[in-house]
Amino acid sequence: MKRRSLVGKEALYTALGIGIFTFFYGLLSGSLEFWMAPVAFITSAFYAGFGAPKDKALNTTLSFGMGILWGLIAYNLFQIPNMNMLWWTSGVFGTMAFIAIILQGTIMKFTSVPAWLLAWGTFMQISLNTTIKNWPLFVVELATCMLLGLFFLDFGSDFFKKIMYQWFPEKSDELPLDQHSNN
């Protein structure tokens, strides 16, 4: 009877890939002084939870862009003076969410509403709670951190996992992580 390890190759390679690429992302974002660096973890976790479909990376990227655009529009609408903020902001959010879903379902089918709304929500969370002094830099840094989450953390850790499987292929008597019993 063969002894099984507590951690399967899939889990081990995934953990190593994520750990290594997160370490290098920390070095990169710290060196570039990205104060929004955690945004990459939001987009990486979203994309991984979405199933990380490589053929949808461009769609997700465009959807993040639409979310940022939606954030800029909403933020500017919130600057209109003399509005009842509760009713006004609720109306803006509701109307813009409605429009986003209609656009995605008709002329912008290439977008993904969850990615669009995630980017929009992230934009709003940051912009409504932090004083933004340089808007172009803010937008570029936000988009960069979102894309680094997708393309550096997700794609990088997947690339690492593929390399590990090439160097240490599965043996025929080993089962993938999802096929191990819970015993």
PyMOL commands that set and color helices and strands:
alter all, ss='L'
color gray80, all
select helices_A, chain A and resi 9-31+39-49+54-77+85-105+113-127+135-167+177-179
alter helices_A, ss='H'
color red, helices_A
deselect
rebuild
show_as cartoon
